[in-house]
């Protein structure tokens, strides 16, 4: 398996959350996948956070063999994101970059803790884009990509202890939680994640039960 350095950074929890304004995006319970674009080659590579494959027939077959349960991902990307993103990157001067990586969450209605039920429709949600200048800041991300299926904006405003508590107790109607992103450019971008109490309880319970029985 073609291992790589972590394709997407680990997001810290909200224990020591920064002050300041942020955009909170819904955090989806699925598998983090990345897709790599270059001006001449177009979409040429993809993978999980820890591996990368060529985005061609053989690479897709190798990826599917290495990751049972993710077989639909390449087709979903090709039919939903590949063309509109390619067009945007070629036409928008802000994305004049030698290479661009986009990050998506892959999941179905009953996906949980990185596990996906077979024969259930799956989707991809776009949640970040990275150029040679770094990850696109949140305001720009929403402005440039909101015509596509991006992570739902749950909240805009100051990141406060009250907001953290509201997310944890289910006030915002998210299943897993949110990712809060702040900063006006790639250099000062910050991110923290907040998970709901209900999700953490479900996760704890699932790993106490027999995993095979849980998915029957």
MDTraj code that builds the backbone (N, CA, C; nanometers):
import mdtraj as md
import numpy as np

residues = "UNK UNK UNK UNK UNK UNK UNK UNK UNK UNK UNK UNK UNK UNK UNK UNK UNK UNK UNK UNK UNK UNK UNK UNK UNK UNK UNK UNK UNK UNK UNK UNK UNK UNK UNK UNK UNK UNK UNK UNK UNK UNK UNK UNK UNK UNK UNK UNK UNK UNK UNK UNK UNK UNK UNK UNK UNK UNK UNK UNK UNK UNK UNK UNK UNK UNK UNK UNK UNK UNK UNK UNK UNK UNK UNK UNK UNK UNK UNK UNK UNK UNK UNK UNK UNK UNK UNK UNK UNK UNK UNK UNK UNK UNK UNK UNK UNK UNK UNK UNK UNK UNK UNK UNK UNK UNK UNK UNK UNK UNK UNK UNK UNK UNK UNK UNK UNK UNK UNK UNK UNK UNK UNK UNK UNK UNK UNK UNK UNK UNK UNK UNK UNK UNK UNK UNK UNK UNK UNK UNK UNK UNK UNK UNK UNK UNK UNK UNK UNK UNK UNK UNK UNK UNK UNK UNK UNK UNK UNK UNK UNK UNK UNK UNK UNK UNK UNK UNK UNK UNK UNK UNK UNK UNK UNK UNK UNK UNK UNK UNK UNK UNK UNK UNK UNK UNK UNK UNK UNK UNK UNK UNK UNK UNK UNK UNK UNK UNK UNK UNK UNK UNK UNK UNK UNK UNK UNK UNK UNK UNK UNK UNK UNK UNK UNK UNK".split()
xyz = np.array([
    [0.0848, -0.1200, 0.0000],
    [0.0000, 0.0000, 0.0000],
    [0.0883, 0.1249, 0.0000],
    [0.0640, 0.2210, -0.0886],
    [0.1479, 0.3414, -0.0995],
    [0.1238, 0.4387, 0.0151],
    [0.1980, 0.4229, 0.1233],
    [0.1807, 0.5078, 0.2403],
    [0.2357, 0.6483, 0.2134],
    [0.1726, 0.7474, 0.2745],
    [0.2180, 0.8856, 0.2634],
    [0.2139, 0.9487, 0.4020],
    [0.2728, 1.0677, 0.4120],
    [0.2550, 1.1442, 0.5343],
    [0.1078, 1.1822, 0.5454],
    [0.0634, 1.2086, 0.6661],
    [-0.0778, 1.2363, 0.6896],
    [-0.1267, 1.3443, 0.5919],
    [-0.2244, 1.3070, 0.5076],
    [-0.2707, 1.3988, 0.4032],
    [-0.3494, 1.5156, 0.4600],
    [-0.4147, 1.4927, 0.5724],
    [-0.4953, 1.5984, 0.6336],
    [-0.4585, 1.6087, 0.7808],
    [-0.4382, 1.7295, 0.8325],
    [-0.3911, 1.7433, 0.9708],
    [-0.4933, 1.6951, 1.0734],
    [-0.4441, 1.6510, 1.1872],
    [-0.5327, 1.6175, 1.2987],
    [-0.5887, 1.7472, 1.3568],
    [-0.7172, 1.7466, 1.3840],
    [-0.7825, 1.8667, 1.4369],
    [-0.7942, 1.8531, 1.5881],
    [-0.7439, 1.9488, 1.6634],
    [-0.7526, 1.9386, 1.8093],
    [-0.8953, 1.9558, 1.8584],
    [-0.9194, 1.9076, 1.9797],
    [-1.0488, 1.9277, 2.0432],
    [-1.0624, 2.0699, 2.0943],
    [-1.1742, 2.0951, 2.1584],
    [-1.2064, 2.2331, 2.1967],
    [-1.1639, 2.2675, 2.3394],
    [-1.0819, 2.1843, 2.4023],
    [-1.0435, 2.2083, 2.5416],
    [-0.9790, 2.3455, 2.5583],
    [-0.8878, 2.3773, 2.4679],
    [-0.8222, 2.5082, 2.4731],
    [-0.8567, 2.5857, 2.3463],
    [-0.9849, 2.6108, 2.3278],
    [-1.0278, 2.6735, 2.2034],
    [-0.9819, 2.8192, 2.1979],
    [-0.9474, 2.8656, 2.0767],
    [-0.9045, 3.0054, 2.0624],
    [-1.0242, 3.0991, 2.0655],
    [-0.9988, 3.2232, 2.0980],
    [-1.1052, 3.3228, 2.0905],
    [-1.1092, 3.3775, 1.9488],
    [-1.2172, 3.4368, 1.9133],
    [-1.2292, 3.4964, 1.7810],
    [-1.3452, 3.4398, 1.7028],
    [-1.3738, 3.5029, 1.5916],
    [-1.4852, 3.4608, 1.5088],
    [-1.4485, 3.3369, 1.4287],
    [-1.5505, 3.2599, 1.3990],
    [-1.5274, 3.1367, 1.3251],
    [-1.6504, 3.1039, 1.2420],
    [-1.6341, 3.0080, 1.1542],
    [-1.7457, 2.9409, 1.0891],
    [-1.7427, 2.7967, 1.1367],
    [-1.8557, 2.7491, 1.1871],
    [-1.8653, 2.6099, 1.2315],
    [-1.9348, 2.5286, 1.1234],
    [-1.8675, 2.4257, 1.0745],
    [-1.9203, 2.3378, 0.9721],
    [-1.9611, 2.2043, 1.0357],
    [-2.0668, 2.1454, 0.9833],
    [-2.1051, 2.0134, 1.0335],
    [-1.9924, 1.9139, 1.0072],
    [-1.9656, 1.8280, 1.1068],
    [-1.8661, 1.7213, 1.0932],
    [-1.9402, 1.5912, 1.0650],
    [-1.9084, 1.5293, 0.9528],
    [-1.9800, 1.4097, 0.9098],
    [-1.9030, 1.2842, 0.9499],
    [-1.9774, 1.1824, 0.9821],
    [-1.9192, 1.0572, 1.0304],
    [-1.8945, 0.9643, 0.9118],
    [-1.7751, 0.9723, 0.8564],
    [-1.7438, 0.8902, 0.7405],
    [-1.5948, 0.8664, 0.7297],
    [-1.5458, 0.8592, 0.6059],
    [-1.4037, 0.8370, 0.5784],
    [-1.3478, 0.9576, 0.5043],
    [-1.2384, 1.0105, 0.5541],
    [-1.1709, 1.1259, 0.4958],
    [-1.0920, 1.0808, 0.3722],
    [-1.1282, 1.1352, 0.2560],
    [-1.0585, 1.1029, 0.1312],
    [-1.0063, 1.2312, 0.0673],
    [-0.8879, 1.2220, 0.0046],
    [-0.8317, 1.3379, -0.0649],
    [-0.8150, 1.3071, -0.2136],
    [-0.8196, 1.4157, -0.2942],
    [-0.8145, 1.4051, -0.4402],
    [-0.7194, 1.5142, -0.4898],
    [-0.6244, 1.4755, -0.5760],
    [-0.5159, 1.5667, -0.6129],
    [-0.5273, 1.6069, -0.7603],
    [-0.5203, 1.7385, -0.7838],
    [-0.5376, 1.7962, -0.9176],
    [-0.4135, 1.8747, -0.9567],
    [-0.3821, 1.8689, -1.0852],
    [-0.2709, 1.9464, -1.1420],
    [-0.3148, 1.9993, -1.2779],
    [-0.2668, 2.1170, -1.3161],
    [-0.3199, 2.1867, -1.4339],
    [-0.3122, 2.1010, -1.5607],
    [-0.2004, 2.0362, -1.5854],
    [-0.1842, 1.9584, -1.7086],
    [-0.2431, 1.8180, -1.6957],
    [-0.2285, 1.7571, -1.5808],
    [-0.2732, 1.6192, -1.5632],
    [-0.4199, 1.6078, -1.5244],
    [-0.4756, 1.7173, -1.4702],
    [-0.6101, 1.7070, -1.4147],
    [-0.6066, 1.6273, -1.2847],
    [-0.7094, 1.5474, -1.2592],
    [-0.7139, 1.4650, -1.1391],
    [-0.6249, 1.3430, -1.1598],
    [-0.5177, 1.3343, -1.0814],
    [-0.4219, 1.2278, -1.1087],
    [-0.3952, 1.1351, -0.9898],
    [-0.4433, 1.1700, -0.8701],
    [-0.4175, 1.0852, -0.7541],
    [-0.5287, 1.1028, -0.6519],
    [-0.5433, 1.0031, -0.5644],
    [-0.6436, 1.0103, -0.4580],
    [-0.6080, 0.9072, -0.3525],
    [-0.6776, 0.9163, -0.2384],
    [-0.6525, 0.8184, -0.1336],
    [-0.7155, 0.8600, -0.0023],
    [-0.6789, 0.7882, 0.1016],
    [-0.7244, 0.8190, 0.2365],
    [-0.6262, 0.9182, 0.2987],
    [-0.6380, 0.9378, 0.4280],
    [-0.5440, 1.0288, 0.4952],
    [-0.4028, 0.9732, 0.4953],
    [-0.3886, 0.8401, 0.4813],
    [-0.2578, 0.7775, 0.5008],
    [-0.2026, 0.7050, 0.3783],
    [-0.2759, 0.7058, 0.2666],
    [-0.2228, 0.6424, 0.1465],
    [-0.2694, 0.7173, 0.0229],
    [-0.2048, 0.6881, -0.0902],
    [-0.2368, 0.7580, -0.2142],
    [-0.2198, 0.6620, -0.3317],
    [-0.3135, 0.6705, -0.4267],
    [-0.3150, 0.5853, -0.5443],
    [-0.3284, 0.6716, -0.6688],
    [-0.2809, 0.6174, -0.7826],
    [-0.3048, 0.6856, -0.9092],
    [-0.4545, 0.6855, -0.9374],
    [-0.5039, 0.7981, -0.9910],
    [-0.6466, 0.8071, -1.0220],
    [-0.6682, 0.7602, -1.1662],
    [-0.6425, 0.6320, -1.1867],
    [-0.6671, 0.5673, -1.3160],
    [-0.7277, 0.4306, -1.2885],
    [-0.7509, 0.3541, -1.3921],
    [-0.8214, 0.2269, -1.3755],
    [-0.7499, 0.1341, -1.2782],
    [-0.6190, 0.1200, -1.2926],
    [-0.5438, 0.0316, -1.2027],
    [-0.5407, 0.0869, -1.0605],
    [-0.5181, 0.2183, -1.0485],
    [-0.5119, 0.2775, -0.9159],
    [-0.6433, 0.2640, -0.8414],
    [-0.7544, 0.2828, -0.9130],
    [-0.8857, 0.2686, -0.8500],
    [-0.9077, 0.1243, -0.8065],
    [-0.8674, 0.0283, -0.8905],
    [-0.8805, -0.1132, -0.8537],
    [-0.7961, -0.1454, -0.7311],
    [-0.6743, -0.0922, -0.7259],
    [-0.5865, -0.1162, -0.6102],
    [-0.6451, -0.0529, -0.4839],
    [-0.6983, 0.0681, -0.4980],
    [-0.7621, 0.1349, -0.3835],
    [-0.8800, 0.0528, -0.3323],
    [-0.9645, 0.0063, -0.4228],
    [-1.0818, -0.0713, -0.3827],
    [-1.0426, -0.2005, -0.3123],
    [-0.9352, -0.2643, -0.3604],
    [-0.8888, -0.3877, -0.2966],
    [-0.8344, -0.3604, -0.1569],
    [-0.7713, -0.2441, -0.1413],
    [-0.7115, -0.2094, -0.0117],
    [-0.8147, -0.1586, 0.0876],
    [-0.9286, -0.1093, 0.0378],
    [-1.0270, -0.0449, 0.1254],
    [-1.1685, -0.0959, 0.0986],
    [-1.1987, -0.2180, 0.1408],
    [-1.3356, -0.2680, 0.1252],
    [-1.4347, -0.1738, 0.1932],
    [-1.5436, -0.1450, 0.1233],
    [-1.6426, -0.0520, 0.1757],
    [-1.6349, 0.0849, 0.1131],
    [-1.5216, 0.1145, 0.0461],
    [-1.5050, 0.2458, -0.0160],
    [-1.5109, 0.2394, -0.1686],
    [-1.5581, 0.1275, -0.2221],
    [-1.5520, 0.1051, -0.3666],
    [-1.6280, 0.2090, -0.4485],
    [-1.7303, 0.2699, -0.3915],
    [-1.8104, 0.3662, -0.4679],
    [-1.7465, 0.5043, -0.4743],
    [-1.6433, 0.5289, -0.3947],
    [-1.5917, 0.6650, -0.3790],
    [-1.5443, 0.7268, -0.5099],
    [-1.4652, 0.6540, -0.5869],
    [-1.4095, 0.7108, -0.7101],
    [-1.5199, 0.7484, -0.8085],
    [-1.6190, 0.6619, -0.8228],
    [-1.7296, 0.6906, -0.9143],
    [-1.8098, 0.8113, -0.8685],
    [-1.8365, 0.8194, -0.7382],
    [-1.9114, 0.9339, -0.6857],
    [-1.8347, 1.0633, -0.7120],
    [-1.7037, 1.0612, -0.6908],
    [-1.6248, 1.1823, -0.7151],
    [-1.6281, 1.2214, -0.8628],
    [-1.6113, 1.1243, -0.9498],
    [-1.6089, 1.1528, -1.0928],
    [-1.7410, 1.2108, -1.1420],
    [-1.8500, 1.1683, -1.0828],
    [-1.9813, 1.2120, -1.1313],
    [-2.0330, 1.3381, -1.0625],
    [-1.9704, 1.3780, -0.9530],
    [-2.0223, 1.4945, -0.8796],
    [-1.9246, 1.6117, -0.8716],
    [-1.7980, 1.5856, -0.8445],
    [-1.7032, 1.6935, -0.8175],
    [-1.5985, 1.7168, -0.9252],
    [-1.5601, 1.6119, -0.9971],
    [-1.4423, 1.6222, -1.0843],
    [-1.4536, 1.7359, -1.1852],
    [-1.5597, 1.7419, -1.2614],
    [-1.5717, 1.8438, -1.3667],
    [-1.5906, 1.9852, -1.3129],
    [-1.6857, 2.0083, -1.2201],
    [-1.7026, 2.1466, -1.1720],
    [-1.5805, 2.2018, -1.0995],
    [-1.5089, 2.1181, -1.0255],
    [-1.3882, 2.1660, -0.9584],
    [-1.2781, 2.1957, -1.0598],
    [-1.2634, 2.1101, -1.1587],
    [-1.1636, 2.1328, -1.2628],
    [-1.1898, 2.2674, -1.3314],
    [-1.3140, 2.2941, -1.3631],
    [-1.3509, 2.4199, -1.4284],
    [-1.3204, 2.5395, -1.3379],
    [-1.3550, 2.5285, -1.2107],
    [-1.3303, 2.6378, -1.1160],
    [-1.1812, 2.6660, -1.1029],
    [-1.1009, 2.5601, -1.0892],
    [-0.9571, 2.5789, -1.0703],
    [-0.8923, 2.6418, -1.1928],
    [-0.9432, 2.6112, -1.3117],
    [-0.8846, 2.6667, -1.4339],
    [-0.9279, 2.8109, -1.4587],
    [-1.0439, 2.8487, -1.4076],
    [-1.0985, 2.9805, -1.4393],
    [-1.0797, 3.0842, -1.3296],
    [-1.0616, 3.0398, -1.2055],
    [-1.0499, 3.1339, -1.0940],
    [-0.9029, 3.1592, -1.0623],
    [-0.8537, 3.2837, -1.0778],
    [-0.7117, 3.3129, -1.0536],
    [-0.6650, 3.2789, -0.9123],
    [-0.7558, 3.2747, -0.8162],
    [-0.7177, 3.2431, -0.6787],
    [-0.6630, 3.1014, -0.6665],
    [-0.6902, 3.0184, -0.7673],
    [-0.6470, 2.8786, -0.7608],
    [-0.5375, 2.8488, -0.8632],
    [-0.4596, 2.9526, -0.8930],
    [-0.3421, 2.9350, -0.9774],
    [-0.2314, 2.8744, -0.8918],
    [-0.2311, 2.7430, -0.8836],
    [-0.1405, 2.6705, -0.7942],
    [-0.0863, 2.5484, -0.8677],
    [0.0420, 2.5141, -0.8463],
    [0.0979, 2.3973, -0.9146],
    [0.0194, 2.2686, -0.8882],
    [-0.0373, 2.2607, -0.7699],
    [-0.1128, 2.1412, -0.7321],
    [-0.2202, 2.1809, -0.6314],
    [-0.3346, 2.1168, -0.6402],
    [-0.4439, 2.1432, -0.5472],
    [-0.4966, 2.0101, -0.4952],
    [-0.5190, 2.0046, -0.3655],
    [-0.5770, 1.8857, -0.3039],
    [-0.7103, 1.9233, -0.2421],
    [-0.8120, 1.8441, -0.2713],
    [-0.9424, 1.8673, -0.2096],
    [-0.9720, 1.7522, -0.1148],
    [-1.0447, 1.7840, -0.0085],
    [-1.0735, 1.6855, 0.0955],
    [-1.2241, 1.6667, 0.1072],
    [-1.2651, 1.5420, 0.1102],
    [-1.4066, 1.5083, 0.1160],
    [-1.4319, 1.4044, 0.2238],
    [-1.5544, 1.4010, 0.2710],
    [-1.5986, 1.2949, 0.3625],
    [-1.6906, 1.2025, 0.2845],
    [-1.6651, 1.0725, 0.2934],
    [-1.7419, 0.9702, 0.2234],
    [-1.8269, 0.8953, 0.3251],
    [-1.9581, 0.8899, 0.3016],
    [-2.0446, 0.8259, 0.4008],
    [-2.1814, 0.7932, 0.3411],
    [-2.2538, 0.7082, 0.4107],
    [-2.3925, 0.6771, 0.3796],
    [-2.4787, 0.7113, 0.4993],
    [-2.6067, 0.6872, 0.4881],
    [-2.7002, 0.7253, 0.5942],
    [-2.6700, 0.6553, 0.7260],
    [-2.6147, 0.5352, 0.7196],
    [-2.5880, 0.4590, 0.8415],
    [-2.4396, 0.4344, 0.8662],
    [-2.3535, 0.5106, 0.7992],
    [-2.2102, 0.4987, 0.8274],
    [-2.1838, 0.5396, 0.9715],
    [-2.0875, 0.4723, 1.0337],
    [-2.0559, 0.5040, 1.1727],
    [-1.9132, 0.4624, 1.2050],
    [-1.8382, 0.5553, 1.2612],
    [-1.7020, 0.5291, 1.3086],
    [-1.6137, 0.4686, 1.1985],
    [-1.6277, 0.5205, 1.0776],
    [-1.5453, 0.4731, 0.9674],
    [-1.5921, 0.3444, 0.9029],
    [-1.7038, 0.2913, 0.9461],
    [-1.7602, 0.1702, 0.8880],
    [-1.8801, 0.2084, 0.8016],
    [-1.8928, 0.1390, 0.6882],
    [-1.9993, 0.1707, 0.5937],
    [-2.0790, 0.0451, 0.5622],
    [-2.2100, 0.0580, 0.5658],
    [-2.2941, -0.0565, 0.5341],
    [-2.2923, -0.0822, 0.3834],
    [-2.2703, -0.2069, 0.3427],
    [-2.2690, -0.2374, 0.1993],
    [-2.4070, -0.2158, 0.1377],
    [-2.4071, -0.1910, 0.0094],
    [-2.5316, -0.1761, -0.0686],
    [-2.6173, -0.0581, -0.0226],
    [-2.5575, 0.0363, 0.0468],
    [-2.6284, 0.1569, 0.0863],
    [-2.5720, 0.2728, 0.0049],
    [-2.6552, 0.3590, -0.0515],
    [-2.6026, 0.4725, -0.1301],
    [-2.5061, 0.5572, -0.0472],
    [-2.3991, 0.5998, -0.1126],
    [-2.2980, 0.6815, -0.0458],
    [-2.2873, 0.8167, -0.1147],
    [-2.2349, 0.9140, -0.0411],
    [-2.2119, 1.0471, -0.0970],
    [-2.0781, 1.1008, -0.0500],
    [-2.0359, 1.2073, -0.1163],
    [-1.9158, 1.2799, -0.0755],
    [-1.9554, 1.4232, -0.0422],
    [-1.8978, 1.4744, 0.0657],
    [-1.9139, 1.6143, 0.1045],
    [-1.7761, 1.6793, 0.1039],
    [-1.7655, 1.7909, 0.0344],
    [-1.6397, 1.8663, 0.0288],
    [-1.6263, 1.9514, 0.1545],
    [-1.5101, 1.9414, 0.2231],
    [-1.4955, 2.0226, 0.3438],
    [-1.3681, 2.1056, 0.3488],
    [-1.2723, 2.0827, 0.2604],
    [-1.1532, 2.1682, 0.2572],
    [-1.0855, 2.1578, 0.1220],
    [-1.0125, 2.2644, 0.0863],
    [-0.9329, 2.2701, -0.0358],
    [-0.7969, 2.3273, 0.0016],
    [-0.6907, 2.2661, -0.0482],
    [-0.5541, 2.3112, -0.0161],
    [-0.4768, 2.3422, -0.1431],
    [-0.4221, 2.4632, -0.1517],
    [-0.3354, 2.5027, -0.2627],
    [-0.1913, 2.5068, -0.2113],
    [-0.1000, 2.5580, -0.2952],
    [0.0389, 2.5696, -0.2492],
    [0.0543, 2.6742, -0.1399],
    [-0.0507, 2.7539, -0.1145],
    [-0.0459, 2.8537, -0.0072],
    [-0.1057, 2.8012, 0.1229],
    [-0.1603, 2.6817, 0.1200],
    [-0.2191, 2.6222, 0.2389],
    [-0.3679, 2.5982, 0.2209],
    [-0.4332, 2.5589, 0.3294],
    [-0.5766, 2.5337, 0.3260],
    [-0.6524, 2.6654, 0.3069],
    [-0.7474, 2.6636, 0.2171],
    [-0.8276, 2.7831, 0.1881],
    [-0.9027, 2.8255, 0.3142],
    [-0.8946, 2.9545, 0.3533],
    [-0.9627, 3.0006, 0.4750],
    [-1.1143, 2.9873, 0.4622],
    [-1.1835, 2.9799, 0.5760],
    [-1.3254, 2.9418, 0.5740],
    [-1.4178, 3.0342, 0.4954],
    [-1.4008, 3.1656, 0.5072],
    [-1.4887, 3.2568, 0.4338],
    [-1.4723, 3.2391, 0.2831],
    [-1.3494, 3.2265, 0.2392],
    [-1.3231, 3.2058, 0.0963],
    [-1.3780, 3.0713, 0.0513],
    [-1.3621, 2.9694, 0.1340],
    [-1.4131, 2.8363, 0.0998],
    [-1.5636, 2.8409, 0.0753],
    [-1.6368, 2.9035, 0.1667],
    [-1.7823, 2.9118, 0.1508],
    [-1.8181, 2.9922, 0.0270],
    [-1.7492, 3.1013, 0.0054],
    [-1.7790, 3.1874, -0.1089],
    [-1.7547, 3.1157, -0.2423],
    [-1.6441, 3.0429, -0.2515],
    [-1.6043, 2.9851, -0.3795],
    [-1.6682, 2.8494, -0.4092],
    [-1.7074, 2.7756, -0.3049],
    [-1.7501, 2.6376, -0.3288],
    [-1.8938, 2.6078, -0.2865],
    [-1.9688, 2.7102, -0.2484],
    [-2.1024, 2.6851, -0.1956],
    [-2.2012, 2.6333, -0.3000],
    [-2.1676, 2.6424, -0.4284],
    [-2.2543, 2.5847, -0.5311],
    [-2.2415, 2.4324, -0.5363],
    [-2.1418, 2.3791, -0.4686],
    [-2.1202, 2.2342, -0.4648],
    [-2.1689, 2.1793, -0.3308],
    [-2.1613, 2.0497, -0.3165],
    [-2.2024, 1.9848, -0.1911],
    [-2.0905, 1.9998, -0.0888],
    [-2.0970, 2.1088, -0.0127],
    [-1.9954, 2.1331, 0.0902],
    [-2.0563, 2.1077, 0.2276],
    [-1.9685, 2.0969, 0.3272],
    [-2.0135, 2.0782, 0.4655],
    [-2.1081, 2.1915, 0.5053],
    [-2.2164, 2.1557, 0.5702],
    [-2.3188, 2.2540, 0.6075],
    [-2.2654, 2.3539, 0.7098],
    [-2.2899, 2.4814, 0.6842],
    [-2.2532, 2.5849, 0.7809],
    [-2.3567, 2.5840, 0.8929],
    [-2.3101, 2.5578, 1.0146],
    [-2.3978, 2.5476, 1.1315],
    [-2.4063, 2.6794, 1.2070],
    [-2.2959, 2.7554, 1.2046],
    [-2.2885, 2.8744, 1.2911],
    [-2.1803, 2.9672, 1.2391],
    [-2.2038, 3.0957, 1.2503],
    [-2.1031, 3.1985, 1.2260],
    [-2.1020, 3.2905, 1.3471],
    [-1.9863, 3.3148, 1.4009],
    [-1.9784, 3.4038, 1.5157],
    [-1.8600, 3.3702, 1.6037],
    [-1.8593, 3.4270, 1.7225],
    [-1.7492, 3.4062, 1.8146],
    [-1.7556, 3.2664, 1.8746],
    [-1.6401, 3.2025, 1.8837],
    [-1.6330, 3.0710, 1.9461],
    [-1.6299, 3.0901, 2.0976],
    [-1.7367, 3.0499, 2.1627],
    [-1.7506, 3.0699, 2.3068],
    [-1.7763, 2.9372, 2.3769],
    [-1.7602, 2.9388, 2.5071],
    [-1.7915, 2.8206, 2.5861],
    [-1.9375, 2.7812, 2.5738],
    [-2.0255, 2.8785, 2.5614],
    [-2.1673, 2.8491, 2.5477],
    [-2.1953, 2.7761, 2.4163],
    [-2.1302, 2.8221, 2.3083],
    [-2.1490, 2.7540, 2.1811],
    [-2.1003, 2.6097, 2.1892],
    [-1.9845, 2.5894, 2.2509],
    [-1.9310, 2.4535, 2.2669],
    [-2.0320, 2.3652, 2.3402],
    [-2.0892, 2.4181, 2.4461],
    [-2.1860, 2.3414, 2.5243],
    [-2.3124, 2.3146, 2.4427],
    [-2.3571, 2.4113, 2.3664],
    [-2.4762, 2.3928, 2.2830],
    [-2.4552, 2.2798, 2.1819],
    [-2.3363, 2.2761, 2.1211],
    [-2.3078, 2.1675, 2.0261],
    [-2.3101, 2.0335, 2.0979],
    [-2.2426, 2.0271, 2.2106],
    [-2.2334, 1.9001, 2.2832],
    [-2.3696, 1.8477, 2.3272],
    [-2.4593, 1.9369, 2.3602],
    [-2.5898, 1.8939, 2.4104],
    [-2.6958, 1.8834, 2.3011],
    [-2.6565, 1.9015, 2.1751],
    [-2.7472, 1.8735, 2.0655],
    [-2.8308, 1.9891, 2.0148],
    [-2.8008, 2.1095, 2.0573],
    [-2.8831, 2.2240, 2.0169],
    [-2.8804, 2.2484, 1.8660],
    [-2.7691, 2.2166, 1.8006],
    [-2.7548, 2.2485, 1.6589],
    [-2.7926, 2.1335, 1.5656],
    [-2.8402, 2.0253, 1.6184],
    [-2.8935, 1.9187, 1.5348],
    [-2.7923, 1.8472, 1.4476],
    [-2.6684, 1.8360, 1.4946],
    [-2.5659, 1.7616, 1.4205],
    [-2.5454, 1.6266, 1.4882],
    [-2.5198, 1.5245, 1.4091],
    [-2.5065, 1.3901, 1.4646],
    [-2.3721, 1.3705, 1.5344],
    [-2.2626, 1.3997, 1.4628],
    [-2.1302, 1.3794, 1.5223],
    [-2.0794, 1.5047, 1.5922],
    [-2.0915, 1.6185, 1.5266],
    [-2.0401, 1.7414, 1.5857],
    [-2.0118, 1.8451, 1.4800],
    [-1.9187, 1.9355, 1.5106],
    [-1.8818, 2.0420, 1.4174],
    [-1.7304, 2.0589, 1.4164],
    [-1.6828, 2.1225, 1.3105],
    [-1.5444, 2.1701, 1.3038],
    [-1.5514, 2.3212, 1.2889],
    [-1.4907, 2.3921, 1.3826],
    [-1.4874, 2.5383, 1.3800],
    [-1.3574, 2.5833, 1.3148],
    [-1.3683, 2.6765, 1.2203],
    [-1.2513, 2.7251, 1.1485],
    [-1.2498, 2.8776, 1.1531],
    [-1.1347, 2.9325, 1.1861],
    [-1.1185, 3.0755, 1.1920],
    [-0.9909, 3.1183, 1.1231],
    [-0.9751, 3.2502, 1.1081],
    [-0.8580, 3.3045, 1.0406],
    [-0.8958, 3.3627, 0.9068],
    [-0.8244, 3.4665, 0.8678],
    [-0.8572, 3.5375, 0.7443],
    [-0.7752, 3.4915, 0.6251],
    [-0.6710, 3.4138, 0.6493],
    [-0.5897, 3.3615, 0.5391],
    [-0.5313, 3.2267, 0.5792],
    [-0.4639, 3.1620, 0.4847],
    [-0.4113, 3.0279, 0.5099],
    [-0.3067, 3.0270, 0.6213],
    [-0.2334, 3.1373, 0.6359],
    [-0.1251, 3.1418, 0.7337],
    [-0.1764, 3.1424, 0.8775],
    [-0.2914, 3.2078, 0.9029],
    [-0.3408, 3.2151, 1.0406],
    [-0.4651, 3.1281, 1.0632],
    [-0.4889, 3.0339, 0.9734],
    [-0.6032, 2.9441, 0.9869],
    [-0.5915, 2.8596, 1.1136],
    [-0.7026, 2.8455, 1.1860],
    [-0.7078, 2.7536, 1.2991],
    [-0.8359, 2.6724, 1.2926],
    [-0.8309, 2.5535, 1.3510],
    [-0.9457, 2.4638, 1.3500],
    [-0.9560, 2.3910, 1.4838],
    [-1.0772, 2.3716, 1.5317],
    [-1.1019, 2.2853, 1.6470],
    [-1.2284, 2.2051, 1.6193],
    [-1.2364, 2.0867, 1.6777],
    [-1.3557, 2.0035, 1.6596],
    [-1.4306, 1.9917, 1.7918],
    [-1.5628, 1.9837, 1.7804],
    [-1.6496, 1.9650, 1.8969],
    [-1.7441, 1.8503, 1.8641],
    [-1.7481, 1.7488, 1.9478],
    [-1.8360, 1.6343, 1.9234],
    [-1.9516, 1.6357, 2.0227],
    [-2.0651, 1.5850, 1.9783],
    [-2.1819, 1.5836, 2.0648],
    [-2.1685, 1.4755, 2.1712],
    [-2.2330, 1.4998, 2.2854],
    [-2.2340, 1.3985, 2.3919],
    [-2.3011, 1.2709, 2.3434],
    [-2.4062, 1.2851, 2.2627],
    [-2.4787, 1.1678, 2.2136],
    [-2.3899, 1.0816, 2.1250],
    [-2.3088, 1.1457, 2.0405],
    [-2.2191, 1.0694, 1.9534],
    [-2.1122, 0.9973, 2.0351],
    [-2.0547, 1.0657, 2.1321],
    [-1.9508, 1.0037, 2.2141],
    [-2.0067, 0.8844, 2.2924],
    [-2.1300, 0.8973, 2.3398],
    [-2.1934, 0.7866, 2.4105],
    [-2.2178, 0.6686, 2.3167],
    [-2.2639, 0.6989, 2.1964],
    [-2.2878, 0.5940, 2.0971],
    [-2.1578, 0.5242, 2.0599],
    [-2.0520, 0.6001, 2.0452],
    [-1.9212, 0.5439, 2.0114],
    [-1.8715, 0.4518, 2.1220],
    [-1.8843, 0.4979, 2.2456],
    [-1.8413, 0.4170, 2.3595],
    [-1.9207, 0.2876, 2.3656],
    [-2.0508, 0.2964, 2.3453],
    [-2.1363, 0.1789, 2.3518],
    [-2.1048, 0.0809, 2.2395],
    [-2.0790, 0.1332, 2.1203],
    [-2.0522, 0.0469, 2.0052],
    [-1.9284, -0.0378, 2.0274],
    [-1.8261, 0.0210, 2.0865],
    [-1.7034, -0.0542, 2.1057],
    [-1.7100, -0.1456, 2.2277],
    [-1.8115, -0.1306, 2.3078],
    [-1.8339, -0.2253, 2.4166],
    [-1.9085, -0.3478, 2.3672],
    [-1.9890, -0.3287, 2.2628],
    [-2.0660, -0.4389, 2.2058],
    [-1.9800, -0.5187, 2.1093],
    [-2.0297, -0.6332, 2.0724],
    [-1.9649, -0.7124, 1.9689],
    [-1.9818, -0.6413, 1.8353],
    [-1.8689, -0.6087, 1.7669],
    [-1.8745, -0.5259, 1.6468],
    [-1.9551, -0.5913, 1.5344],
    [-1.9404, -0.7213, 1.5175],
    [-2.0153, -0.7888, 1.4110],
    [-2.1647, -0.7819, 1.4378],
    [-2.2052, -0.8028, 1.5607],
    [-2.3468, -0.7967, 1.5932],
    [-2.4023, -0.6571, 1.5715],
    [-2.3165, -0.5555, 1.5959],
    [-2.3622, -0.4182, 1.5810],
    [-2.4037, -0.3888, 1.4369],
    [-2.3344, -0.4525, 1.3407],
    [-2.3616, -0.4217, 1.2002],
    [-2.4581, -0.5209, 1.1359],
    [-2.5166, -0.6120, 1.2090],
    [-2.6147, -0.7036, 1.1531],
    [-2.7460, -0.6299, 1.1248],
])
top = md.Topology()
chain = top.add_chain()
for i, resn in enumerate(residues, 1):
    res = top.add_residue(resn, chain, resSeq=i)
    for name in ("N", "CA", "C"):
        top.add_atom(name, md.element.get_by_symbol(name[0]), res)
traj = md.Trajectory(xyz[None], top)
